[in-house]
Amino acid sequence: MTIYDIAKEAGVSASSVSRVINNKTGVNPEVRKKVQKLLKKYHYTPDAAARGLVSQSSRIIGILIADIRNIHHTDGAYYIERKLAALNYCCVILNTGDDDESRAQAISILEQRRVEGAVLIGSSFQTESVAQAIKRHLSNVPIVMINAFLDAPNIYGVLSDELHGVEACVNLLAEKGRKRLAFIRDCYTPSCELKVEGFRRGIRLLGQTEPWIYDSHGTTADDGKRTTLEVLKDHPDVEGIIYSVDLIATGGIRALYDLGIAIPDQVSVIGVDNSIYGEICIPTLTSLDNKTFDSSIAACRILIDCLENRTTTRQMILPSAIVVRESTP
């Protein structure tokens, strides 16, 4: 069923049907009602691609996530999609993986889908290969990166101040008398490097000569549990452990529980992300909130400003905040 079929049955011109579909003025109320009845009868849906060709506007936005199993990033994608859907944009969400070839392919797919803009969630996209792929395929549309930034004319960034946030976590524990601290990282992304640097800064101020930094070699709770046991073996006098993400922190809490180590009385625990994991574990997890919701909404605003030719900021840095729960004194 085409617009011409609807027009023929209604006994009106195709342009009149088009005006009804697009909610334009200049249509007789009786004609509008008749056309709307036929549109409903035949479940008519306008061809978005065809409309895009005519208007030179696809109203499609791409959202790239490295790993859709990462609840922190999928929460961000949800907020972005809902905000843009309310503005009549359709979002294409792609799970890219972490390798350069897959990320470049995803960016190429967005070009094929004629996106008007894109949001890249996570600092794993802050690489030279991604910069080159954007230059090849999406140099003419605005790109907003969350917790990342690349220096290109069409790229914008919304970042969370995780460096000072983790440093504040160290200070929080120190104020509670916990000065023998360890940090467990889950990866080597730019974001995680900033967290590690924040830990190093805090530790230097405490006078700890050598920071206890461990690599979990993975992002699961089991990885966090295994690495926590390594920390306890090497440093049985540890008083606090900060984890680069909440999920591995829950594994750490399990390891401490299995050994009969009281949290927070003997060892305090802090995670990063302020995710649902921290709310449902026992004890509940103190976590650094890196503002997923705020970052997502800010990214949408920047993108819309670009699409509507309004002046906007190239980089925005949001402060993080510690959410204190039961795992710290």
C-alpha positions in Angstrom: 0.0 0.0 0.0 1.5 3.3 -1.2 0.6 6.9 -0.7 -0.9 6.9 -4.2 -3.1 3.9 -3.3 -4.4 5.8 -0.2 -5.0 8.9 -2.2 -6.9 7.0 -4.9 -9.2 5.3 -2.4 -9.8 8.6 -0.5 -10.4 10.5 -3.7 -7.8 13.1 -3.0 -4.4 14.0 -4.2 -1.2 12.3 -3.1 0.0 15.7 -1.7 -3.0 15.9 0.5 -2.2 12.4 1.9 1.4 13.5 2.5 0.2 16.6 4.4 -1.9 14.4 6.6 0.9 12.0 7.2 3.3 14.8 8.2 0.6 16.6 10.2 0.8 19.7 8.0 -1.9 22.4 7.7 -4.0 23.1 4.6 -6.2 20.0 4.7 -9.9 20.0 5.0 -10.9 18.4 8.4 -13.2 15.9 6.7 -10.5 14.9 4.2 -8.0 14.6 7.1 -10.3 12.3 9.0 -11.0 10.2 5.9 -7.3 9.8 5.1 -6.4 9.0 8.7 -9.1 6.3 8.8 -7.5 4.7 5.7 -4.0 4.9 7.1 -5.2 3.1 10.2 -7.2 0.5 8.1 -4.1 -0.4 6.0 -1.6 0.0 8.9 0.3 2.4 6.6 3.8 3.3 7.7 5.8 5.9 5.8 9.0 4.7 4.2 11.6 6.3 6.4 14.4 5.8 4.0 12.4 7.4 1.1 11.5 10.3 3.3 15.1 10.7 4.3 16.2 10.9 0.6 13.7 13.6 0.0 14.4 15.6 3.1 18.2 14.8 3.2 17.6 13.8 6.8 17.6 10.2 8.0 16.9 11.0 11.7 19.1 8.0 12.5 21.7 8.1 15.3 24.4 5.5 15.8 25.3 4.2 19.3 28.5 2.1 19.6 29.3 0.0 22.7 32.4 -2.2 22.9 30.6 -4.9 25.1 26.9 -5.0 25.6 27.5 -7.2 28.7 28.9 -4.1 30.4 25.9 -2.8 32.4 27.5 0.6 33.0 27.6 1.2 29.2 24.3 -0.4 28.4 22.6 1.9 31.0 24.1 4.8 29.1 22.8 3.5 25.8 19.4 3.2 27.3 19.3 6.8 28.5 20.6 8.1 25.2 18.1 6.1 23.1 15.2 7.2 25.2 16.2 10.8 25.1 16.7 10.8 21.3 13.5 8.7 20.7 11.6 11.5 22.4 13.0 13.8 19.8 11.9 11.5 17.0 15.3 10.0 16.3 15.8 6.3 15.7 18.9 4.8 17.2 21.0 2.0 15.7 23.0 0.3 18.5 26.0 -1.8 17.6 28.2 -4.1 19.8 31.7 -3.6 18.4 34.0 -5.7 20.5 37.4 -4.5 21.5 39.5 -5.2 18.3 40.4 -2.4 15.8 38.9 -4.2 12.8 35.5 -4.7 14.4 35.3 -1.1 15.6 36.2 0.2 12.1 33.6 -2.1 10.6 30.9 -0.8 12.9 31.8 2.8 12.0 31.6 1.9 8.3 28.1 0.4 9.0 27.0 3.7 10.5 28.0 5.4 7.3 26.0 2.9 5.2 23.0 3.6 7.4 23.3 7.3 6.7 23.4 8.3 10.4 23.1 12.0 11.2 25.4 11.6 14.2 26.8 9.0 16.6 27.6 8.4 20.3 30.5 6.2 21.2 30.3 4.9 24.8 33.5 4.1 26.7 37.1 5.0 26.6 38.1 1.9 24.6 37.1 4.0 21.5 39.9 6.5 22.3 42.3 5.0 19.8 44.1 6.1 16.7 42.4 3.4 14.6 39.0 4.7 15.7 40.1 8.2 14.8 41.1 7.1 11.3 37.9 5.1 10.8 35.8 8.2 11.7 37.9 10.3 9.4 37.2 7.8 6.5 33.5 7.2 7.1 31.9 9.8 9.4 33.9 13.0 9.0 30.9 14.9 8.0 28.6 14.1 11.0 29.0 15.0 14.7 30.4 12.3 17.0 30.1 12.5 20.8 32.3 10.3 22.9 31.4 9.4 26.5 34.4 9.1 28.8 36.7 9.6 25.9 37.9 12.2 23.4 39.7 12.3 20.1 41.1 15.5 18.6 39.1 16.0 15.4 36.8 18.9 14.2 33.6 16.8 14.4 34.3 15.0 17.6 33.1 16.1 21.1 33.7 14.5 24.5 31.8 14.1 27.8 34.2 12.9 30.5 33.9 11.9 34.1 36.7 13.1 36.5 37.6 9.6 37.6 41.2 10.6 38.4 40.2 13.0 41.2 37.3 10.7 42.1 39.6 7.7 42.9 42.0 10.0 44.7 39.0 11.1 46.8 38.3 7.4 47.5 41.8 7.0 48.9 41.3 10.1 51.1 38.0 8.8 52.4 39.7 5.5 53.5 42.6 7.4 55.0 40.3 9.6 57.0 38.8 6.5 58.5 42.3 5.3 59.5 42.8 2.9 56.6 46.2 3.6 55.1 47.4 0.2 53.8 45.5 0.2 50.5 45.5 -1.8 47.3 44.0 -1.2 43.9 42.6 -3.9 41.5 42.3 -2.9 37.9 40.2 -4.8 35.2 41.7 -3.5 32.0 44.1 -1.0 30.3 41.7 1.5 28.8 42.4 5.3 29.1 39.6 5.5 31.7 41.3 2.8 33.8 44.6 4.5 33.5 43.2 7.6 35.0 41.7 5.6 37.9 45.2 4.1 38.5 46.8 7.5 38.5 44.2 8.8 41.0 45.1 5.9 43.3 48.8 6.6 42.9 48.3 10.3 43.7 46.3 9.4 46.8 48.9 6.8 48.0 51.8 9.2 47.6 50.1 11.7 49.9 49.7 8.9 52.5 53.4 8.1 52.3 53.0 4.6 51.0 56.3 4.1 49.1 55.1 1.5 46.7 51.4 1.4 45.5 49.8 -2.1 45.6 48.3 -2.3 42.2 47.0 -5.6 40.8 45.6 -6.7 37.4 42.5 -8.9 37.5 43.0 -10.0 33.9 39.3 -9.9 33.4 36.0 -8.2 34.2 34.0 -10.8 36.0 33.2 -11.3 39.7 35.4 -14.5 39.7 38.3 -12.4 38.4 37.8 -10.0 41.3 37.6 -12.8 43.8 40.8 -14.5 42.5 42.8 -11.2 42.4 41.6 -10.3 45.9 43.0 -13.6 47.2 46.3 -12.6 45.6 46.3 -9.3 47.4 45.5 -10.9 50.7 48.3 -13.5 50.2 50.9 -10.8 49.4 49.6 -8.2 51.9 47.7 -9.8 54.7 47.7 -6.5 56.5 45.8 -4.6 53.8 43.1 -2.4 55.2 41.2 -1.3 52.1 40.8 -2.3 48.5 39.6 -0.1 45.6 38.4 -1.8 42.5 38.3 -0.2 39.0 34.7 -1.4 38.5 31.9 -2.6 40.8 31.5 -6.0 39.3 35.0 -7.2 40.2 34.5 -5.6 43.6 31.6 -7.9 44.3 34.0 -10.8 43.7 36.3 -9.2 46.2 33.6 -9.0 48.8 32.9 -12.7 48.3 36.6 -13.6 48.8 36.7 -11.6 52.0 33.5 -13.2 53.2 34.7 -16.8 52.5 37.8 -16.0 54.6 35.8 -14.7 57.5 37.2 -11.2 57.1 34.8 -8.5 58.3 33.8 -5.7 56.0 34.4 -2.9 56.7 35.8 -3.5 60.2 38.9 -5.3 58.9 39.0 -4.5 55.2 37.1 -1.7 53.5 36.0 -2.0 49.9 35.2 0.6 47.2 34.1 0.1 43.6 33.7 2.4 40.6 30.5 2.9 38.5 27.8 3.1 41.2 26.0 0.3 39.4 23.2 -2.0 40.5 25.8 -4.6 41.6 26.8 -2.3 44.4 23.2 -2.1 45.6 22.4 -5.8 45.7 25.6 -7.3 47.2 26.0 -7.9 50.9 27.3 -5.7 52.4 26.2 -3.0 49.9 29.2 -1.4 48.1 30.5 2.1 48.5 31.2 3.2 44.9 32.4 6.1 42.9 29.5 7.5 40.8 31.0 8.5 37.5 27.6 10.0 36.4 26.3 7.6 33.7 22.9 9.3 33.5 24.3 12.9 33.5 27.0 12.0 30.9 24.4 10.4 28.6 22.0 13.3 28.8 24.9 15.8 28.2 26.0 13.8 25.2 22.5 14.0 23.8 22.4 17.7 24.3 25.7 18.3 22.6 24.7 16.1 19.7 21.4 17.9 19.2 23.1 21.3 19.4 25.4 20.1 16.6 22.5 18.9 14.5 20.6 22.1 15.0 23.7 24.2 14.2 24.0 25.7 17.7 27.3 26.5 19.4 28.3 23.8 21.9 31.3 22.8 24.0 34.0 20.5 22.6 34.8 18.8 25.9 32.8 18.6 29.1 34.2 17.2 32.3 31.7 16.1 35.0 32.7 15.7 38.6 32.4 12.2 40.1 31.0 11.6 43.6 31.4 8.9 46.2 28.2 7.1 47.2 28.9 5.7 50.7 27.3 2.4 51.6 28.1 -0.5 54.0 31.5 -1.6 52.7 33.2 1.5 54.2 33.1 2.8 57.8 
